[in-house]
Amino acid sequence: MSRPIRILLAHPGCAWSVSDVFDGLDYGLKANGAHVEHYRLDTRIEASTNALNALWRMRKKTQPDLARPNQVDIIYHASVGILEMALRLRVDVVLVVSAMFLHPDVVLMMKQAGLKVVVLFTESPYDHDKEMAMAKIVDGCWTNERKCVESFRTVNPNVGYLPHAWHPLKHQTQIPGDDAFEAHDVVFVGSGFPERIAFFNAIDWSGINLGLYGTWKGLGLNKRLQSCVRGAQVSNEMASALYRRAKIGLNLYRTRTSDRQRLSVVPESLSPRAYELAACGSFHLSEPRAEVREVFGDVVPTFTTAQEAAALIRLWLANEPERVRVAAQLPVLVAEASWVERAKTVLGDLSRLLPQQAAA
């Protein structure tokens, strides 16, 4: 039996849901026997920001025209250490989650040094153009949106579809300590994109205990809804507890790119939230996507407008026995969609990309 594959897993560099992808993939790879080391791009970006700005302030006293370090300077400074770490640890492959904050020049240098570099893209199709640019220079990649696979293959032959997943330690139907969190009638955990602001503003929430978690303040919620915003920083563990405590969870999908343009494709794949709600056994309503129907059938009711959502919310709040019955069906529908299973796909693909080194 060959030795375990050695992977340098690069953090995406930010603290929102994509960081949970890093945690889940790390757990799944280790559960499947891989040897995993971490490159914490998030803490390195923080350290680079502090160090470069401190140096600039000191030098500016004698060089008043010295330009302040910009975001590109900081990202490069935070990224370049991955080359040294990969070489020192003699890893078989560098696996980057998202790569939105990894400087492309560093990827090119890793390739020049003979390292294999692959990326799990997590922001398809919203950041598709930026992901395509990175896909051109790496050895292989996966995308979270199945409709984007073919376009990625126009620039890289080693492309796979890796759906999102749930974390076995965080997404369970019962975990002690949930009662420390508020129990809402309806809960949503996510960022306040314009289409979501419009959605919540269009619904009459009278008599409904709504909890909004994530970044929402100052983005246009009406006065009534502003009081429903509870917290901006929400860990995966906290989100899971909120899902289990709520009567109804909501799953909303973005409709525009990160720069507010209309999407060039109609997305079909499930979001992390869809898997997490289901794994927690949390009844929820969802905007439609092809995989919602394929994975959940009629178990997850869908809506296309705020008015339809409002009617469904009040219908299901009034029918607790049926809501509980439906919720009990959800975990089994995603039982094979954990990060442990997804990591098997990753390791299988890597074994083909690295024929001289297969996972134990």
C-alpha positions as CSV (number, residue, x, y, z in Angstrom):
1,M,0.0,0.0,0.0
2,S,1.4,3.4,-0.9
3,R,1.9,6.1,1.6
4,P,-0.9,8.7,2.2
5,I,-1.1,11.6,-0.2
6,R,0.5,14.7,1.3
7,I,-1.7,17.8,0.7
8,L,-1.0,21.5,1.5
9,L,-4.5,22.8,2.0
10,A,-4.7,26.6,1.5
11,H,-7.4,28.6,3.4
12,P,-9.5,30.9,1.2
13,G,-8.4,33.9,3.2
14,C,-11.8,35.1,4.5
15,A,-14.1,34.3,7.3
16,W,-17.5,33.8,5.7
17,S,-19.1,30.6,4.5
18,V,-16.2,29.6,2.2
19,S,-14.1,29.2,5.3
20,D,-16.6,26.4,6.3
21,V,-15.8,24.7,3.0
22,F,-12.1,24.7,4.0
23,D,-13.0,23.2,7.4
24,G,-15.3,20.5,5.8
25,L,-12.8,19.5,3.1
26,D,-10.0,19.3,5.7
27,Y,-12.1,17.0,7.9
28,G,-13.1,14.9,4.9
29,L,-9.6,14.5,3.6
30,K,-8.2,13.5,6.9
31,A,-11.1,11.0,7.5
32,N,-10.1,9.4,4.2
33,G,-6.5,9.0,5.3
34,A,-4.8,11.9,3.6
35,H,-1.9,13.8,5.3
36,V,-3.0,17.4,5.4
37,E,-1.0,20.5,6.3
38,H,-2.5,24.0,6.4
39,Y,-1.6,27.3,4.8
40,R,-3.7,29.8,6.8
41,L,-4.1,32.6,4.3
42,D,-6.7,34.4,6.5
43,T,-4.2,35.0,9.4
44,R,-1.4,35.8,7.0
45,I,-3.5,38.5,5.3
46,E,-4.1,40.0,8.7
47,A,-0.4,39.8,9.6
48,S,0.7,41.2,6.2
49,T,-1.8,44.1,6.5
50,N,-0.4,45.1,9.9
51,A,3.3,44.5,9.0
52,L,3.3,46.4,5.6
53,N,1.3,49.3,7.0
54,A,3.5,49.6,10.1
55,L,6.6,49.6,7.8
56,W,5.0,52.3,5.6
57,R,4.2,54.5,8.5
58,M,7.8,54.3,9.8
59,R,9.4,54.9,6.3
60,K,7.0,57.7,5.5
61,K,8.6,59.9,8.1
62,T,11.7,60.2,5.9
63,Q,10.1,59.4,2.6
64,P,6.9,61.5,2.5
65,D,6.1,60.5,-1.1
66,L,6.2,56.8,-0.4
67,A,3.0,55.1,-1.6
68,R,1.0,53.2,1.0
69,P,0.7,49.4,0.5
70,N,-2.4,48.6,-1.5
71,Q,-4.5,45.4,-1.5
72,V,-2.4,43.7,-4.2
73,D,0.8,44.3,-2.2
74,I,-0.9,42.8,0.9
75,I,-2.3,39.8,-1.0
76,Y,1.1,39.0,-2.6
77,H,2.9,39.4,0.7
78,A,0.4,37.0,2.4
79,S,0.5,34.5,-0.5
80,V,4.1,34.1,-1.3
81,G,4.9,32.0,1.8
82,I,2.9,29.1,0.4
83,L,5.7,28.4,-2.1
84,E,8.2,28.0,0.7
85,M,5.9,25.9,2.8
86,A,5.0,23.5,-0.1
87,L,8.7,23.0,-1.0
88,R,9.8,22.6,2.6
89,L,7.0,20.0,3.4
90,R,7.5,18.2,0.1
91,V,3.8,17.9,-0.5
92,D,2.4,16.0,-3.4
93,V,-0.1,18.8,-4.2
94,V,-1.2,22.2,-3.2
95,L,-5.0,22.3,-2.9
96,V,-6.4,25.8,-2.7
97,V,-10.0,26.5,-1.5
98,S,-11.6,29.3,-3.6
99,A,-8.3,31.1,-4.5
100,M,-10.1,34.5,-4.5
101,F,-7.3,35.9,-2.3
102,L,-4.3,34.0,-3.5
103,H,-2.0,36.0,-5.8
104,P,-1.8,34.4,-9.3
105,D,1.9,35.2,-9.6
106,V,2.5,32.9,-6.6
107,V,0.6,30.1,-8.3
108,L,2.7,30.6,-11.4
109,M,5.9,30.4,-9.3
110,M,4.7,27.2,-7.7
111,K,4.1,25.7,-11.1
112,Q,7.6,26.8,-12.2
113,A,9.0,25.1,-9.1
114,G,7.4,21.8,-10.2
115,L,4.5,21.8,-7.7
116,K,1.1,20.5,-8.6
117,V,-1.6,23.1,-7.8
118,V,-5.4,22.5,-7.9
119,V,-8.3,24.7,-6.8
120,L,-11.8,24.1,-5.5
121,F,-13.8,27.0,-6.8
122,T,-16.6,27.9,-4.4
123,E,-18.1,31.0,-6.0
124,S,-19.4,29.7,-9.3
125,P,-21.2,31.2,-11.2
126,Y,-21.0,34.5,-9.3
127,D,-17.2,35.0,-9.8
128,H,-16.9,32.9,-12.9
129,D,-14.7,35.2,-14.9
130,K,-12.1,35.5,-12.1
131,E,-12.3,31.7,-11.5
132,M,-11.7,31.1,-15.2
133,A,-8.6,33.2,-15.1
134,M,-7.2,31.1,-12.3
135,A,-8.4,27.8,-13.9
136,K,-6.1,28.6,-16.9
137,I,-2.9,28.4,-14.8
138,V,-3.5,25.5,-12.4
139,D,-3.2,21.8,-13.0
140,G,-6.8,21.0,-12.2
141,C,-10.0,22.4,-10.5
142,W,-13.4,21.6,-9.3
143,T,-16.5,23.9,-9.4
144,N,-19.5,24.0,-7.1
145,E,-21.8,24.8,-10.0
146,R,-22.4,22.0,-12.5
147,K,-23.5,24.4,-15.2
148,C,-20.0,25.9,-15.2
149,V,-18.1,22.6,-15.8
150,E,-18.1,22.9,-19.6
151,S,-16.8,26.5,-19.7
152,F,-14.0,25.6,-17.3
153,R,-13.0,22.7,-19.6
154,T,-12.4,25.2,-22.4
155,V,-9.3,26.4,-20.5
156,N,-8.4,23.3,-18.5
157,P,-9.0,19.6,-19.2
158,N,-8.9,18.6,-15.6
159,V,-12.2,19.9,-14.3
160,G,-14.7,18.2,-12.0
161,Y,-18.0,19.0,-10.4
162,L,-17.8,18.9,-6.6
163,P,-21.2,19.8,-5.0
164,H,-21.3,21.5,-1.6
165,A,-21.7,19.3,1.5
166,W,-22.3,19.2,5.2
167,H,-19.9,18.7,8.1
168,P,-20.4,15.5,10.2
169,L,-19.4,17.2,13.5
170,K,-21.4,20.4,13.0
171,H,-24.6,19.4,11.1
172,Q,-26.6,16.9,13.1
173,T,-30.2,16.7,14.2
174,Q,-29.3,17.1,17.8
175,I,-26.4,18.7,19.5
176,P,-26.3,19.7,23.2
177,G,-26.4,23.4,23.9
178,D,-28.9,24.5,21.2
179,D,-31.2,26.1,23.8
180,A,-28.6,28.8,24.3
181,F,-29.8,30.3,21.0
182,E,-33.0,32.1,20.2
183,A,-35.8,30.0,18.7
184,H,-37.3,31.9,15.7
185,D,-40.4,31.2,13.7
186,V,-38.3,31.9,10.6
187,V,-34.6,32.2,10.3
188,F,-32.1,33.1,7.5
189,V,-28.3,33.1,7.8
190,G,-26.6,34.9,4.9
191,S,-25.5,38.2,3.5
192,G,-27.8,41.1,2.6
193,F,-27.5,41.2,-1.2
194,P,-29.9,43.6,-2.9
195,E,-32.2,40.9,-4.2
196,R,-32.5,39.5,-0.6
197,I,-33.2,43.0,0.8
198,A,-36.0,43.4,-1.7
199,F,-37.4,40.0,-0.8
200,F,-37.6,40.6,2.9
201,N,-38.9,44.1,2.5
202,A,-41.8,42.8,0.3
203,I,-43.2,40.5,3.0
204,D,-45.5,41.4,5.9
205,W,-43.8,39.9,8.9
206,S,-46.5,40.9,11.4
207,G,-46.8,38.3,14.1
208,I,-43.8,36.3,12.9
209,N,-40.5,36.1,14.9
210,L,-38.0,36.5,12.1
211,G,-34.2,36.2,12.7
212,L,-31.8,37.6,10.2
213,Y,-28.1,36.7,10.8
214,G,-25.2,38.0,8.7
215,T,-24.4,41.4,7.2
216,W,-27.6,43.3,6.9
217,K,-27.3,46.7,8.7
218,G,-27.2,49.8,6.5
219,L,-28.1,47.9,3.3
220,G,-31.7,49.0,2.9
221,L,-33.9,46.9,5.2
222,N,-37.1,48.7,6.2
223,K,-37.4,49.9,9.8
224,R,-39.5,47.0,11.0
225,L,-36.9,44.5,9.7
226,Q,-33.9,46.2,11.1
227,S,-35.0,45.0,14.5
228,C,-34.8,41.4,13.2
229,V,-31.1,41.6,12.6
230,R,-29.3,39.7,15.3
231,G,-25.6,39.3,14.5
232,A,-23.1,39.7,11.7
233,Q,-20.6,37.1,12.6
234,V,-22.1,33.6,12.6
235,S,-20.1,30.4,13.0
236,N,-21.2,27.2,11.3
237,E,-22.0,25.8,14.7
238,M,-24.2,28.8,15.6
239,A,-26.0,28.6,12.2
240,S,-26.7,24.9,12.7
241,A,-28.2,25.6,16.2
242,L,-30.3,28.4,14.8
243,Y,-31.6,26.0,12.0
244,R,-32.5,23.3,14.5
245,R,-34.3,25.8,16.8
246,A,-36.3,27.5,14.1
247,K,-39.7,26.4,12.9
248,I,-38.8,27.3,9.3
249,G,-35.5,28.0,7.6
250,L,-35.2,29.9,4.4
251,N,-32.8,29.2,1.5
252,L,-32.4,32.1,-0.9
253,Y,-30.1,32.1,-3.9
254,R,-28.2,35.0,-5.4
255,T,-29.4,36.2,-8.9
256,R,-26.4,38.4,-9.8
257,T,-22.7,38.3,-10.0
258,S,-20.4,39.8,-7.4
259,D,-20.3,43.0,-9.5
260,R,-24.1,43.2,-9.7
261,Q,-24.4,41.9,-13.3
262,R,-27.0,39.4,-14.4
263,L,-25.8,35.8,-14.4
264,S,-24.8,34.4,-17.8
265,V,-26.0,30.9,-16.8
266,V,-29.0,29.6,-14.9
267,P,-27.5,28.0,-11.8
268,E,-28.7,24.4,-11.0
269,S,-26.6,23.4,-8.0
270,L,-27.5,23.4,-4.3
271,S,-25.9,25.9,-1.9
272,P,-24.1,24.9,1.3
273,R,-27.1,26.1,3.2
274,A,-29.4,23.6,1.5
275,Y,-27.2,20.7,2.6
276,E,-26.7,22.0,6.1
277,L,-30.4,22.7,6.7
278,A,-31.3,19.2,5.6
279,A,-28.5,17.5,7.6
280,C,-29.8,19.3,10.7
281,G,-33.3,18.0,10.1
282,S,-34.6,21.5,9.7
283,F,-37.7,22.2,7.8
284,H,-37.1,24.8,5.2
285,L,-38.5,26.6,2.2
286,S,-36.3,27.3,-0.9
287,E,-36.1,29.2,-4.1
288,P,-36.1,26.7,-6.9
289,R,-33.1,25.2,-8.6
290,A,-32.8,22.0,-10.6
291,E,-31.0,20.2,-7.8
292,V,-33.6,21.1,-5.2
293,R,-36.1,19.0,-7.1
294,E,-33.6,16.3,-7.9
295,V,-32.3,15.9,-4.3
296,F,-35.4,16.7,-2.2
297,G,-38.4,16.1,-4.5
298,D,-41.5,17.6,-2.9
299,V,-40.0,17.5,0.6
300,V,-38.7,21.0,0.3
301,P,-41.4,23.4,-0.8
302,T,-40.3,26.1,-3.3
303,F,-41.3,29.6,-4.2
304,T,-40.4,32.1,-6.9
305,T,-41.8,35.3,-5.4
306,A,-41.9,37.0,-2.0
307,Q,-45.7,36.7,-2.1
308,E,-45.5,32.9,-2.7
309,A,-43.0,32.7,0.2
310,A,-45.2,34.7,2.5
311,A,-48.1,32.4,1.9
312,L,-46.0,29.2,2.4
313,I,-44.5,30.6,5.6
314,R,-47.9,31.2,7.2
315,L,-49.3,27.9,5.9
316,W,-46.5,25.9,7.4
317,L,-46.2,27.8,10.6
318,A,-49.8,26.8,11.2
319,N,-49.2,23.1,10.6
320,E,-46.7,21.9,13.1
321,P,-47.4,18.1,12.9
322,E,-46.9,18.1,9.1
323,R,-43.8,20.3,9.4
324,V,-42.2,17.9,11.9
325,R,-43.1,14.9,9.7
326,V,-41.5,16.5,6.6
327,A,-38.4,17.7,8.5
328,A,-37.7,14.1,9.7
329,Q,-37.3,13.0,6.1
330,L,-34.5,15.5,5.2
331,P,-31.3,14.0,6.8
332,V,-31.6,10.7,4.9
333,L,-31.9,12.6,1.6
334,V,-28.4,14.1,2.1
335,A,-26.8,11.2,4.0
336,E,-24.3,10.6,1.2
337,A,-23.5,14.3,0.8
338,S,-21.1,14.8,3.7
339,W,-17.6,16.2,3.3
340,V,-16.3,12.7,4.0
341,E,-17.9,11.5,0.8
342,R,-16.9,14.7,-1.2
343,A,-13.3,14.1,-0.2
344,K,-13.4,10.7,-1.7
345,T,-14.1,12.4,-5.1
346,V,-11.3,14.8,-4.5
347,L,-8.8,12.0,-3.7
348,G,-9.9,9.9,-6.6
349,D,-9.4,12.8,-9.0
350,L,-6.0,13.6,-7.5
351,S,-4.9,9.9,-7.9
352,R,-5.5,10.3,-11.6
353,L,-3.7,13.7,-11.7
354,L,-0.8,12.3,-9.7
355,P,-0.5,8.7,-11.0
356,Q,2.7,8.2,-9.1
357,Q,1.0,8.9,-5.8
358,A,-2.4,7.4,-4.9
359,A,-4.1,7.9,-1.5
360,A,-3.7,5.0,1.0
